[in-house]
């Protein structure tokens, strides 16, 4: 939410695009709402269970007067990233995504766990299991590597000036 506030400071209402079928939806929604509230932002939750509901969700976002959007972490959204990015562009909305795949596909900004780091950790776990470790005895590992990716081309298309300090913090800037 802080990053989105830097990108879209005038957006006092933020839409949260959520898949209500995702098992984490309640926890994710509450965390995003708490973060938004702490920054003086209001939220409106928009739901899409599948690809056929995305157009309606973005129309509802437009009607809600939300000035920015956060797309929740969800496999369906990842699979529909090109459609979601096209809808964001059509409605001229700054959108924050949860993985670099969105920014690389033309989304404005993403911040989330490094997928490469997660694959590396899976390999480490596989190695430990192959050496005899019992899977149930392996510790749960929390992510420690996160990536901030900014798509400057998309920012220019939306007439958004990304603050220089934010650009300097980015792991990747796509021009």
Backbone as a printed PyTorch tensor [residue, N CA C, xyz], in Angstrom:
tensor([[[  0.8250,  -1.1960,   0.0000],
         [  0.0000,   0.0000,   0.0000],
         [  0.8660,   1.2550,   0.0000]],

        [[  1.9780,   1.2030,   0.7250],
         [  2.8600,   2.3700,   0.7430],
         [  3.4340,   2.6490,  -0.6370]],

        [[  3.8170,   1.6060,  -1.3420],
         [  4.3550,   1.7860,  -2.6900],
         [  3.2910,   2.3460,  -3.6280]],

        [[  2.0890,   1.8390,  -3.5170],
         [  1.0040,   2.3290,  -4.3650],
         [  0.6800,   3.7810,  -4.0370]],

        [[  0.7680,   4.1370,  -2.7670],
         [  0.5430,   5.5300,  -2.3700],
         [  1.5910,   6.4440,  -3.0100]],

        [[  2.8300,   5.9690,  -3.1040],
         [  3.8770,   6.7730,  -3.7410],
         [  3.6220,   6.9490,  -5.2340]],

        [[  3.0880,   5.9270,  -5.8730],
         [  2.8320,   5.9600,  -7.3100],
         [  1.5610,   6.7490,  -7.6300]],

        [[  0.5570,   6.6190,  -6.7730],
         [ -0.7370,   7.2760,  -7.0040],
         [ -1.1680,   8.0090,  -5.7350]],

        [[ -0.4940,   9.1150,  -5.3950],
         [ -0.7740,   9.7970,  -4.1280],
         [ -2.1920,  10.3660,  -4.0280]],

        [[ -2.8220,  10.6470,  -5.1500],
         [ -4.1690,  11.2140,  -5.1210],
         [ -5.2550,  10.1540,  -4.9380]],

        [[ -4.8910,   8.9040,  -5.0240],
         [ -5.8720,   7.8190,  -4.9090],
         [ -6.2220,   7.5890,  -3.4420]],

        [[ -7.2990,   8.2050,  -2.9980],
         [ -7.7090,   8.0450,  -1.6070],
         [ -8.5600,   6.7930,  -1.4080]],

        [[ -9.0720,   6.2460,  -2.4920],
         [ -9.8080,   4.9820,  -2.4290],
         [ -9.1120,   3.9790,  -3.3340]],

        [[ -8.8400,   2.8030,  -2.7780],
         [ -8.1280,   1.7610,  -3.5000],
         [ -9.0260,   0.5330,  -3.6140]],

        [[ -9.1610,   0.0340,  -4.8270],
         [ -9.9260,  -1.1940,  -5.0480],
         [ -9.0190,  -2.3920,  -4.8080]],

        [[ -9.5560,  -3.3900,  -4.1500],
         [ -8.8420,  -4.6380,  -3.9140],
         [ -9.5060,  -5.7010,  -4.7740]],

        [[ -8.8030,  -6.1590,  -5.8060],
         [ -9.3470,  -7.2070,  -6.6770],
         [ -9.0030,  -8.5520,  -6.0540]],

        [[-10.0310,  -9.2500,  -5.6080],
         [ -9.8540, -10.4890,  -4.8580],
         [-10.6330, -11.6250,  -5.5280]],

        [[-10.1050, -12.8330,  -5.3910],
         [-10.8370, -14.0240,  -5.8090],
         [-11.4350, -14.6320,  -4.5500]],

        [[-12.7620, -14.5820,  -4.3940],
         [-13.3660, -15.0790,  -3.1510],
         [-13.1850, -16.5830,  -2.9530]],

        [[-12.7820, -17.3030,  -4.0070],
         [-12.5440, -18.7350,  -3.8700],
         [-11.1390, -19.0520,  -3.3640]],

        [[-10.2990, -18.0490,  -3.2530],
         [ -8.9360, -18.2480,  -2.7570],
         [ -8.9950, -18.4580,  -1.2440]],

        [[ -8.2830, -19.4570,  -0.7630],
         [ -8.3300, -19.7760,   0.6650],
         [ -7.7700, -18.6620,   1.5450]],

        [[ -6.9450, -17.7960,   0.9920],
         [ -6.3330, -16.7160,   1.7720],
         [ -7.1070, -15.4030,   1.6990]],

        [[ -8.2570, -15.3960,   1.0630],
         [ -8.9410, -14.1370,   0.7780],
         [ -9.2510, -13.3320,   2.0410]],

        [[ -9.7070, -13.9580,   3.0950],
         [-10.0700, -13.2130,   4.3060],
         [ -8.8430, -12.5750,   4.9490]],

        [[ -7.7640, -13.3350,   5.0630],
         [ -6.5330, -12.8150,   5.6720],
         [ -5.9510, -11.7040,   4.8060]],

        [[ -5.8800, -11.9450,   3.4900],
         [ -5.3180, -10.9460,   2.5800],
         [ -6.1510,  -9.6600,   2.5790]],

        [[ -7.4650,  -9.8020,   2.5440],
         [ -8.3400,  -8.6250,   2.5340],
         [ -8.1510,  -7.8040,   3.7950]],

        [[ -8.1560,  -8.4680,   4.9320],
         [ -7.9850,  -7.7730,   6.2080],
         [ -6.6360,  -7.0590,   6.2660]],

        [[ -5.5720,  -7.7250,   5.8270],
         [ -4.2380,  -7.1140,   5.8570],
         [ -4.1870,  -5.8860,   4.9470]],

        [[ -4.7470,  -5.9870,   3.7570],
         [ -4.7460,  -4.8480,   2.8350],
         [ -5.6020,  -3.7010,   3.3740]],

        [[ -6.7440,  -4.0210,   3.9330],
         [ -7.6040,  -2.9750,   4.4990],
         [ -6.9300,  -2.2820,   5.6760]],

        [[ -6.2750,  -3.0480,   6.5310],
         [ -5.5590,  -2.4540,   7.6690],
         [ -4.4330,  -1.5470,   7.1800]],

        [[ -3.6830,  -2.0120,   6.1880],
         [ -2.5860,  -1.2050,   5.6400],
         [ -3.1240,   0.0760,   5.0130]],

        [[ -4.1970,  -0.0310,   4.2660],
         [ -4.7910,   1.1550,   3.6240],
         [ -5.2830,   2.1440,   4.6830]],

        [[ -5.9620,   1.6350,   5.6840],
         [ -6.4900,   2.4950,   6.7430],
         [ -5.3560,   3.2370,   7.4610]],

        [[ -4.2440,   2.5400,   7.6930],
         [ -3.1220,   3.1780,   8.3840],
         [ -2.5090,   4.3040,   7.5550]],

        [[ -2.7580,   4.2940,   6.2490],
         [ -2.2410,   5.3380,   5.3540],
         [ -3.3190,   6.3550,   4.9660]],

        [[ -4.4700,   6.2690,   5.6450],
         [ -5.5480,   7.2120,   5.3600],
         [ -6.2800,   6.9320,   4.0590]],

        [[ -6.2510,   5.6930,   3.6140],
         [ -6.9280,   5.3070,   2.3710],
         [ -8.1410,   4.4460,   2.6900]],

        [[ -9.1570,   4.5880,   1.8630],
         [-10.3300,   3.7230,   1.9560],
         [-10.1640,   2.5900,   0.9420]],

        [[-10.8490,   1.4830,   1.1820],
         [-10.7940,   0.3750,   0.2430],
         [-12.2000,  -0.0500,  -0.1580]],

        [[-12.2630,  -0.6300,  -1.3180],
         [-13.4830,  -1.2610,  -1.7880],
         [-13.0510,  -2.5950,  -2.3820]],

        [[-13.7250,  -3.6610,  -1.9700],
         [-13.3650,  -4.9990,  -2.4260],
         [-14.1880,  -5.3410,  -3.6610]],

        [[-13.4940,  -5.7580,  -4.7010],
         [-14.1360,  -6.2260,  -5.9200],
         [-13.7310,  -7.6790,  -6.1190]],

        [[-14.6930,  -8.4910,  -6.4870],
         [-14.4280,  -9.9220,  -6.5990],
         [-14.5100, -10.4060,  -8.0380]],

        [[-13.6600, -11.3790,  -8.3430],
         [-13.7080, -12.0780,  -9.6310],
         [-13.2780, -13.5140,  -9.3660]],

        [[-14.2070, -14.4360,  -9.6060],
         [-13.9190, -15.8600,  -9.3870],
         [-13.2330, -16.4960, -10.5870]],

        [[-13.4670, -15.9080, -11.7450],
         [-12.9170, -16.4770, -12.9690],
         [-12.7780, -15.4190, -14.0400]],

        [[-12.2190, -15.8000, -15.1750],
         [-11.9650, -14.8420, -16.2600],
         [-13.2060, -14.0980, -16.7300]],

        [[-14.3610, -14.7470, -16.6950],
         [-15.5770, -14.0970, -17.1990],
         [-16.0540, -12.9660, -16.2910]],

        [[-15.5320, -12.8890, -15.0810],
         [-15.9580, -11.8520, -14.1360],
         [-15.0180, -10.6450, -14.0990]],

        [[-13.9270, -10.6980, -14.8520],
         [-12.9410,  -9.6090, -14.8000],
         [-13.4730,  -8.3070, -15.3850]],

        [[-14.1570,  -8.3650, -16.5210],
         [-14.7040,  -7.1440, -17.1240],
         [-15.6450,  -6.4410, -16.1450]],

        [[-16.5320,  -7.2110, -15.5350],
         [-17.4780,  -6.6440, -14.5790],
         [-16.7910,  -6.0680, -13.3600]],

        [[-15.7370,  -6.7330, -12.9080],
         [-14.9970,  -6.2410, -11.7400],
         [-14.3480,  -4.8930, -12.0560]],

        [[-13.7630,  -4.7530, -13.2380],
         [-13.1300,  -3.4820, -13.5850],
         [-14.1610,  -2.3900, -13.8430]],

        [[-15.3090,  -2.7510, -14.3470],
         [-16.3720,  -1.7630, -14.5040],
         [-16.8480,  -1.2920, -13.1360]],

        [[-16.9760,  -2.2200, -12.2040],
         [-17.3690,  -1.8570, -10.8370],
         [-16.2930,  -0.9880, -10.1820]],

        [[-15.0340,  -1.2700, -10.4480],
         [-13.9450,  -0.4470,  -9.9220],
         [-14.0750,   0.9670, -10.4580]],

        [[-14.3300,   1.0870, -11.7580],
         [-14.4940,   2.4160, -12.3650],
         [-15.6590,   3.1580, -11.7130]],

        [[-16.7620,   2.4790, -11.5240],
         [-17.9400,   3.1080, -10.9340],
         [-17.7250,   3.4750,  -9.4640]],

        [[-16.8320,   2.7840,  -8.8000],
         [-16.5890,   3.0560,  -7.3790],
         [-15.7190,   4.2880,  -7.1590]],

        [[-15.1740,   4.8230,  -8.2160],
         [-14.2640,   5.9720,  -8.1590],
         [-12.9400,   5.6540,  -7.4780]],

        [[-12.5760,   4.3820,  -7.4600],
         [-11.2560,   4.0250,  -6.9180],
         [-10.1890,   4.6130,  -7.8340]],

        [[ -9.1520,   5.1670,  -7.2180],
         [ -8.0850,   5.7800,  -7.9890],
         [ -6.9100,   4.8660,  -8.2430]],

        [[ -6.9440,   3.6630,  -7.6530],
         [ -5.8660,   2.6940,  -7.8370],
         [ -6.4080,   1.3160,  -7.4620]],

        [[ -5.6470,   0.2900,  -7.8410],
         [ -6.0840,  -1.0920,  -7.6170],
         [ -4.9110,  -1.9150,  -7.0990]],

        [[ -5.2150,  -2.8420,  -6.1890],
         [ -4.2690,  -3.8720,  -5.7860],
         [ -4.8600,  -5.1960,  -6.2260]],

        [[ -4.1010,  -5.9560,  -7.0020],
         [ -4.5370,  -7.2830,  -7.4290],
         [ -3.9520,  -8.2950,  -6.4490]],

        [[ -4.8320,  -9.0600,  -5.8210],
         [ -4.4020, -10.0360,  -4.8210],
         [ -3.6520, -11.1940,  -5.4630]],

        [[ -2.8580, -11.8510,  -4.6620],
         [ -2.1220, -13.0340,  -5.1020],
         [ -3.1100, -14.1690,  -5.3420]],

        [[ -3.1640, -14.6260,  -6.5890],
         [ -4.0900, -15.7000,  -6.9340],
         [ -3.6640, -16.3110,  -8.2640]],

        [[ -3.6350, -17.6330,  -8.3670],
         [ -3.2270, -18.2750,  -9.6180],
         [ -4.1080, -17.8960, -10.8130]],

        [[ -5.4070, -17.7310, -10.5870],
         [ -6.2920, -17.3440, -11.6870],
         [ -5.9020, -15.9760, -12.2200]],

        [[ -5.6020, -15.0330, -11.3210],
         [ -5.1990, -13.7020, -11.7670],
         [ -3.8860, -13.7650, -12.5400]],

        [[ -2.9660, -14.5890, -12.0820],
         [ -1.6990, -14.7290, -12.7960],
         [ -1.9420, -15.2640, -14.2060]],

        [[ -2.7970, -16.2500, -14.3240],
         [ -3.1230, -16.7990, -15.6370],
         [ -3.8370, -15.8130, -16.5390]],

        [[ -4.5000, -14.8480, -15.9510],
         [ -5.2490, -13.8390, -16.7070],
         [ -4.5420, -12.4850, -16.7120]],

        [[ -3.2340, -12.4810, -16.4530],
         [ -2.5150, -11.2210, -16.3100],
         [ -2.6120, -10.3300, -17.5360]],

        [[ -2.5750, -10.8950, -18.7190],
         [ -2.6430, -10.0530, -19.9180],
         [ -4.0070,  -9.3610, -20.0160]],

        [[ -5.0570, -10.0690, -19.6720],
         [ -6.4060,  -9.4890, -19.6810],
         [ -6.5360,  -8.4230, -18.5920]],

        [[ -6.0320,  -8.6950, -17.4120],
         [ -6.1090,  -7.7380, -16.3100],
         [ -5.3190,  -6.4710, -16.6520]],

        [[ -4.1420,  -6.6300, -17.2190],
         [ -3.3250,  -5.4780, -17.6060],
         [ -4.0270,  -4.6650, -18.6810]],

        [[ -4.6680,  -5.3380, -19.6270],
         [ -5.4160,  -4.6260, -20.6810],
         [ -6.5870,  -3.8480, -20.0840]],

        [[ -7.2810,  -4.4380, -19.1210],
         [ -8.4010,  -3.7390, -18.4760],
         [ -7.9010,  -2.5460, -17.6680]],

        [[ -6.7780,  -2.7050, -16.9880],
         [ -6.2040,  -1.5880, -16.2320],
         [ -5.8420,  -0.4480, -17.1790]],

        [[ -5.2630,  -0.7720, -18.3260],
         [ -4.9030,   0.2530, -19.3100],
         [ -6.1530,   0.9120, -19.8850]],

        [[ -7.1500,   0.1110, -20.1910],
         [ -8.4130,   0.6360, -20.7400],
         [ -9.0520,   1.6380, -19.7840]],

        [[ -9.0050,   1.3400, -18.5040],
         [ -9.6160,   2.2120, -17.4930],
         [ -8.6210,   3.2210, -16.9140]],

        [[ -7.3810,   3.1830, -17.4360],
         [ -6.3250,   4.1180, -17.0370],
         [ -6.1250,   4.1230, -15.5240]],

        [[ -5.9740,   2.9310, -14.9770],
         [ -5.8190,   2.7680, -13.5320],
         [ -4.4120,   2.3160, -13.1660]],

        [[ -3.8030,   2.9490, -12.1660],
         [ -2.5430,   2.4130, -11.6420],
         [ -2.8490,   1.1620, -10.8180]],

        [[ -2.1450,   0.0900, -11.1240],
         [ -2.4140,  -1.1850, -10.4560],
         [ -1.1190,  -1.7630,  -9.9030]],

        [[ -1.2240,  -2.2520,  -8.6820],
         [ -0.1120,  -2.9160,  -7.9830],
         [ -0.3670,  -4.4130,  -8.0480]],

        [[  0.6690,  -5.1570,  -8.4640],
         [  0.5670,  -6.6020,  -8.5950],
         [  1.5110,  -7.2910,  -7.6260]],

        [[  1.3820,  -8.5980,  -7.4880],
         [  2.1250,  -9.3560,  -6.4810],
         [  3.3280, -10.1170,  -7.0180]],

        [[  3.5270, -10.1170,  -8.3160],
         [  4.7020, -10.7910,  -8.8570],
         [  5.1840, -10.0910, -10.1170]],

        [[  6.4690, -10.1740, -10.3680],
         [  7.1060,  -9.4840, -11.4880],
         [  6.5240,  -9.8760, -12.8420]],

        [[  5.8790, -11.0470, -12.9270],
         [  5.2880, -11.4740, -14.1940],
         [  4.3180, -10.4330, -14.7430]],

        [[  3.6150,  -9.7540, -13.8560],
         [  2.6700,  -8.7260, -14.2860],
         [  3.4020,  -7.5130, -14.8640]],

        [[  4.4010,  -7.0170, -14.1610],
         [  5.1450,  -5.8490, -14.6350],
         [  5.8600,  -6.1640, -15.9480]],

        [[  6.3860,  -7.3550, -16.0650],
         [  7.0500,  -7.7470, -17.3070],
         [  6.0660,  -7.8410, -18.4710]],

        [[  4.7990,  -8.1170, -18.1690],
         [  3.7710,  -8.2160, -19.2050],
         [  3.1200,  -6.8640, -19.5070]],

        [[  3.5520,  -5.8010, -18.8140],
         [  3.0040,  -4.4760, -19.0740],
         [  2.2710,  -3.8440, -17.9160]],

        [[  2.2150,  -4.5180, -16.7760],
         [  1.6040,  -3.9290, -15.5900],
         [  2.4960,  -2.8420, -15.0160]],

        [[  1.9250,  -1.9390, -14.2490],
         [  2.6500,  -0.7750, -13.7510],
         [  3.7280,  -1.1160, -12.7270]],

        [[  3.3580,  -1.8210, -11.6730],
         [  4.2970,  -2.0360, -10.5760],
         [  3.9640,  -3.3560,  -9.8840]],

        [[  5.0110,  -4.0480,  -9.4820],
         [  4.7950,  -5.2820,  -8.7230],
         [  5.7610,  -5.3280,  -7.5520]],

        [[  5.2860,  -5.9470,  -6.4920],
         [  6.1320,  -6.1570,  -5.3210],
         [  5.7130,  -7.4780,  -4.6980]],

        [[  6.6540,  -8.3630,  -4.5610],
         [  6.3260,  -9.6440,  -3.9570],
         [  7.5340, -10.5370,  -3.8400]],

        [[  7.2760, -11.7200,  -3.3520],
         [  8.3230, -12.7120,  -3.1700],
         [  8.9480, -13.0570,  -4.5080]],

        [[ 10.2390, -13.2210,  -4.4970],
         [ 10.9520, -13.6450,  -5.6960],
         [ 10.5980, -15.0910,  -6.0120]],

        [[ 10.0330, -15.3250,  -7.1840],
         [  9.6910, -16.6810,  -7.6020],
         [ 10.9770, -17.5040,  -7.7400]],

        [[ 12.0460, -16.8920,  -8.2430],
         [ 13.3280, -17.6000,  -8.3750],
         [ 13.8210, -18.0580,  -6.9970]],

        [[ 13.6630, -17.2180,  -5.9770],
         [ 14.0730, -17.5910,  -4.6230],
         [ 13.2500, -18.7830,  -4.1300]],

        [[ 11.9370, -18.7600,  -4.4170],
         [ 11.0840, -19.8730,  -3.9800],
         [ 11.4970, -21.1790,  -4.6620]],

        [[ 11.8140, -21.1190,  -5.9610],
         [ 12.2680, -22.3250,  -6.6540],
         [ 13.5950, -22.8060,  -6.0730]],

        [[ 14.4600, -21.8820,  -5.7490],
         [ 15.7400, -22.2600,  -5.1350],
         [ 15.4890, -22.9820,  -3.8100]],

        [[ 14.5900, -22.4290,  -3.0050],
         [ 14.2730, -23.0560,  -1.7200],
         [ 13.6620, -24.4340,  -1.9120]],

        [[ 12.8190, -24.6030,  -2.9290],
         [ 12.2370, -25.9260,  -3.2140],
         [ 13.3420, -26.9130,  -3.5600]],

        [[ 14.3330, -26.4520,  -4.3170],
         [ 15.4690, -27.3060,  -4.6510],
         [ 16.2680, -27.6990,  -3.4190]],

        [[ 16.4670, -26.7420,  -2.5140],
         [ 17.1770, -27.0270,  -1.2660],
         [ 16.4190, -28.0890,  -0.4740]],

        [[ 15.0970, -27.9370,  -0.3830],
         [ 14.2830, -28.9140,   0.3430],
         [ 14.3700, -30.2890,  -0.3100]],

        [[ 14.2720, -30.3310,  -1.6390],
         [ 14.3730, -31.6150,  -2.3520],
         [ 15.7180, -32.2750,  -2.0680]],

        [[ 16.7730, -31.4780,  -2.0920],
         [ 18.0980, -32.0090,  -1.7900],
         [ 18.1750, -32.5980,  -0.4020]],

        [[ 17.5840, -31.9050,   0.5570],
         [ 17.6060, -32.3970,   1.9360],
         [ 16.8170, -33.6950,   2.0650]],

        [[ 15.6800, -33.7770,   1.3610],
         [ 14.8550, -34.9920,   1.4040],
         [ 15.6010, -36.1490,   0.7480]],

        [[ 16.2440, -35.8750,  -0.3860],
         [ 17.0000, -36.9270,  -1.0720],
         [ 18.1760, -37.4240,  -0.2300]],

        [[ 18.6550, -36.5940,   0.6840],
         [ 19.7510, -36.9990,   1.5750],
         [ 19.2300, -37.6610,   2.8470]],

        [[ 17.9010, -37.8560,   2.9280],
         [ 17.3460, -38.6070,   4.0430],
         [ 16.5060, -37.8310,   5.0380]],

        [[ 16.3930, -36.5300,   4.8990],
         [ 15.5700, -35.7550,   5.8410],
         [ 14.1010, -36.1380,   5.6730]],

        [[ 13.3790, -36.1360,   6.7820],
         [ 11.9500, -36.4250,   6.7410],
         [ 11.2020, -35.1180,   6.4560]],

        [[ 10.3730, -35.0870,   5.4140],
         [  9.6820, -33.8460,   5.0390],
         [  8.9190, -33.1960,   6.1910]],

        [[  8.2780, -33.9960,   7.0230],
         [  7.5080, -33.4580,   8.1370],
         [  8.3590, -32.8000,   9.2070]],

        [[  9.6580, -33.0600,   9.1940],
         [ 10.5560, -32.4870,  10.1960],
         [ 11.2910, -31.2530,   9.6920]],

        [[ 11.1330, -30.9380,   8.4070],
         [ 11.7900, -29.7510,   7.8570],
         [ 11.0610, -28.4960,   8.3110]],

        [[ 11.7890, -27.4500,   8.6320],
         [ 11.1340, -26.2180,   9.0910],
         [ 10.4210, -25.4960,   7.9400]],

        [[  9.4040, -24.7530,   8.3080],
         [  8.7370, -23.8900,   7.3390],
         [  9.6270, -22.6630,   7.1440]],

        [[  9.8780, -22.3060,   5.9100],
         [ 10.7480, -21.1760,   5.6070],
         [  9.8960, -20.0200,   5.0960]],

        [[ 10.0520, -18.8800,   5.7190],
         [  9.3490, -17.6790,   5.2810],
         [ 10.1830, -16.9730,   4.2130]],

        [[  9.5330, -16.3430,   3.2450],
         [ 10.2810, -15.6180,   2.2200],
         [ 11.1320, -14.5070,   2.8350]],

        [[ 12.3120, -14.3410,   2.2700],
         [ 13.2020, -13.2710,   2.7170],
         [ 13.6420, -12.3820,   1.5660]],

        [[ 13.3210, -12.7880,   0.3410],
         [ 13.7240, -12.0310,  -0.8260],
         [ 12.4810, -11.5450,  -1.5570]],

        [[ 12.3710, -10.2480,  -1.6940],
         [ 11.2320,  -9.6470,  -2.3710],
         [ 11.7390,  -8.7870,  -3.5180]],

        [[ 10.9050,  -8.6280,  -4.5340],
         [ 11.3010,  -7.8680,  -5.7190],
         [ 10.3200,  -6.7280,  -5.9820]],

        [[ 10.8650,  -5.5660,  -6.2340],
         [ 10.0840,  -4.4140,  -6.6610],
         [ 10.4160,  -4.1830,  -8.1260]],

        [[  9.3970,  -4.2740,  -8.9770],
         [  9.5850,  -4.0930, -10.4160],
         [  8.6400,  -2.9820, -10.8770]],

        [[  9.1990,  -2.0080, -11.5750],
         [  8.4190,  -0.8690, -12.0660],
         [  8.5150,  -0.8340, -13.5800]],

        [[  7.3590,  -0.6790, -14.2190],
         [  7.3210,  -0.5790, -15.6730],
         [  7.1510,   0.8940, -16.0430]],

        [[  8.2670,   1.5250, -16.4130],
         [  8.2640,   2.9580, -16.7540],
         [  7.4490,   3.2460, -18.0210]],

        [[  7.4680,   2.3290, -18.9470],
         [  6.6940,   2.5130, -20.1860],
         [  5.2050,   2.6400, -19.8510]],

        [[  4.7300,   1.7730, -18.9760],
         [  3.3310,   1.8300, -18.5630],
         [  3.0570,   3.1110, -17.7800]],

        [[  3.9970,   3.5070, -16.9320],
         [  3.8300,   4.7500, -16.1690],
         [  3.6530,   5.9340, -17.1230]],

        [[  4.4860,   5.9980, -18.1470],
         [  4.3600,   7.0980, -19.1190],
         [  3.0150,   7.0550, -19.8340]],

        [[  2.5610,   5.8640, -20.1860],
         [  1.2580,   5.7170, -20.8490],
         [  0.1320,   6.2430, -19.9690]],

        [[  0.2630,   6.0350, -18.6590],
         [ -0.7640,   6.4860, -17.7070],
         [ -0.5180,   7.9130, -17.2090]],

        [[  0.5170,   8.5680, -17.7460],
         [  0.8990,   9.9140, -17.2980],
         [  1.2270,   9.9380, -15.8080]],

        [[  1.9070,   8.9050, -15.3530],
         [  2.3300,   8.8200, -13.9610],
         [  3.8390,   9.0270, -13.9070]],

        [[  4.2440,   9.9190, -13.0350],
         [  5.6730,  10.1370, -12.8180],
         [  6.0630,   9.3450, -11.5690]],

        [[  6.9070,   8.3580, -11.7790],
         [  7.3670,   7.5460, -10.6500],
         [  8.4270,   8.3490,  -9.8980]],

        [[  8.2370,   8.5600,  -8.6010],
         [  9.2300,   9.3260,  -7.8300],
         [ 10.6180,   8.6820,  -7.9160]],

        [[ 11.6130,   9.5230,  -8.0680],
         [ 12.9950,   9.0330,  -8.2130],
         [ 13.4280,   8.1180,  -7.0680]],

        [[ 13.1150,   8.4450,  -5.8030],
         [ 13.5150,   7.5240,  -4.7270],
         [ 12.9230,   6.1200,  -4.8960]],

        [[ 11.7090,   6.0410,  -5.4310],
         [ 11.0950,   4.7390,  -5.6580],
         [ 11.8170,   4.0000,  -6.7870]],

        [[ 12.1720,   4.7240,  -7.8350],
         [ 12.9290,   4.1110,  -8.9280],
         [ 14.2660,   3.5730,  -8.4330]],

        [[ 14.8950,   4.2980,  -7.5370],
         [ 16.1880,   3.8650,  -7.0070],
         [ 16.0670,   2.6200,  -6.1210]],

        [[ 14.9140,   2.4410,  -5.4960],
         [ 14.6870,   1.2580,  -4.6570],
         [ 14.3090,   0.0260,  -5.4720]],

        [[ 13.8850,   0.2280,  -6.7150],
         [ 13.4120,  -0.8870,  -7.5390],
         [ 14.5320,  -1.8670,  -7.8550]],

        [[ 14.1880,  -3.1330,  -7.8460],
         [ 15.1320,  -4.1650,  -8.2720],
         [ 15.2700,  -4.1600,  -9.7860]],

        [[ 14.1530,  -3.8670, -10.4650],
         [ 14.1360,  -3.8220, -11.9260],
         [ 13.2530,  -2.6760, -12.3700]],

        [[ 13.7430,  -1.8900, -13.3210],
         [ 12.9440,  -0.8390, -13.9700],
         [ 12.8640,  -1.2050, -15.4450]],

        [[ 11.6600,  -1.4060, -15.9100],
         [ 11.4290,  -1.7590, -17.3110],
         [ 11.1480,  -0.4870, -18.0670]],

        [[ 11.9590,  -0.2460, -19.1080],
         [ 11.7940,   0.9810, -19.8940],
         [ 11.4000,   0.5970, -21.2560]]])
